[in-house]
Amino acid sequence: MINRRLSIIAAAAVSLLPLAPAFGQAVNSEKLTATIVIAKRPPNVPRDKLDQLIVASVPTYQKIPGLLRKFFTVNDESYGGMYLWADRTAAEAWFTPTWAAQVKERTGADPQVIYFDSPVQIDNRASRQ
């Protein structure tokens, strides 16, 4: 389970990317905050229904102050996301004890939120166009 979480974290490091051109690739050295959230999949919610709930939640995430990017994540055991924030204060304003209690109520387990400093971000899509 730890190796799986480390794989998720490594994927997040590659995936949470703002755009700023340099050296043929998009590179940004803005000091940002990245978070990984892992929550237990709700019992008795089929994957297609979970995907519908995720799509329905998009407008909520589009309005969060300081949230630059969010990648929704789902696998057989969990769901959550990889987030890129303007700063840690913005992330902590979203991931409150009330938020955690709501997730626990839906899933029966406490969500895991992992915070990272993100000193550099890259986007390889710019070099592949």
C-alpha positions in Angstrom: 0.0 0.0 0.0 2.9 2.4 0.8 4.5 1.7 -2.6 1.2 2.3 -4.3 0.8 5.7 -2.5 4.4 6.6 -3.4 3.5 5.9 -7.1 0.5 8.2 -6.8 2.7 10.9 -5.3 5.3 10.5 -8.1 2.5 10.8 -10.7 1.3 13.9 -9.0 4.8 15.5 -9.2 4.7 15.0 -12.9 1.0 15.9 -13.4 0.4 19.1 -11.4 1.8 21.5 -14.0 1.2 25.2 -14.7 2.3 26.6 -18.1 5.3 28.9 -18.6 7.6 28.4 -21.6 11.4 27.9 -21.3 13.9 25.8 -23.1 11.3 24.3 -25.4 9.3 23.0 -22.5 6.9 24.7 -20.1 8.9 25.3 -16.8 7.7 27.2 -13.8 9.8 27.9 -10.7 7.0 29.6 -8.8 6.8 28.3 -5.3 3.5 26.5 -5.1 1.8 23.8 -2.9 0.7 20.4 -4.2 -1.6 18.1 -2.3 -2.6 14.5 -2.8 -5.9 13.3 -1.4 -6.8 9.7 -1.0 -10.3 8.7 0.2 -11.9 5.3 0.4 -14.4 4.6 -2.3 -17.9 4.9 -1.0 -19.4 1.5 -0.4 -22.1 0.4 -2.9 -21.4 3.2 -5.4 -20.7 1.8 -8.8 -17.8 3.3 -10.9 -20.1 4.9 -13.4 -22.1 6.6 -10.7 -18.8 7.8 -9.0 -17.7 9.2 -12.3 -21.0 11.1 -12.6 -20.6 12.5 -9.1 -17.1 13.7 -10.0 -18.3 15.5 -13.1 -21.1 17.1 -11.1 -18.5 18.4 -8.6 -16.5 20.3 -11.2 -18.2 23.7 -10.8 -17.4 23.6 -7.1 -13.7 23.1 -7.7 -13.7 25.8 -10.4 -14.6 28.4 -7.7 -12.1 27.5 -5.0 -9.8 30.5 -4.3 -6.1 29.6 -4.8 -6.8 26.2 -6.6 -4.8 26.3 -9.8 -5.3 22.7 -11.0 -7.1 19.5 -9.9 -6.7 16.1 -11.3 -9.6 13.8 -10.2 -8.3 10.3 -9.4 -10.2 7.0 -9.1 -9.1 3.3 -8.7 -10.7 0.2 -7.4 -10.1 1.1 -3.8 -10.0 4.9 -3.6 -10.8 8.2 -5.1 -9.4 11.7 -4.6 -7.2 14.0 -6.5 -3.9 15.7 -7.1 -4.1 19.5 -6.5 -1.9 22.4 -7.3 -2.4 25.5 -5.1 -1.1 29.0 -5.1 0.0 28.5 -1.5 -0.5 26.3 1.5 -2.9 28.7 3.1 -5.4 28.2 0.2 -5.1 24.4 0.5 -5.6 24.5 4.2 -8.6 26.7 3.8 -10.3 24.0 1.7 -9.1 20.8 3.6 -10.8 21.8 6.9 -12.0 19.4 9.7 -15.5 20.0 8.3 -14.4 18.8 4.9 -12.8 15.7 6.4 -15.9 14.9 8.4 -18.1 15.1 5.3 -15.7 12.7 3.4 -15.7 10.3 6.4 -19.5 10.4 6.5 -19.7 9.5 2.8 -17.0 6.8 2.9 -16.8 5.5 6.4 -13.0 6.4 6.6 -10.9 9.4 7.2 -9.4 10.9 4.0 -5.7 11.2 3.8 -4.3 14.6 2.7 -0.6 14.9 2.0 1.0 18.4 1.5 4.1 19.1 -0.6 6.1 22.2 -1.5 6.4 22.3 -5.2 9.4 24.5 -6.1 9.4 23.7 -9.8 6.8 22.4 -12.2 7.3 21.2 -15.8 4.9 20.5 -18.6 6.3 18.3 -21.4 3.2 18.8 -23.6 4.8 22.0 -24.9 7.8 20.1 -26.4 5.5 17.5 -28.0 3.5 19.8 -30.2 
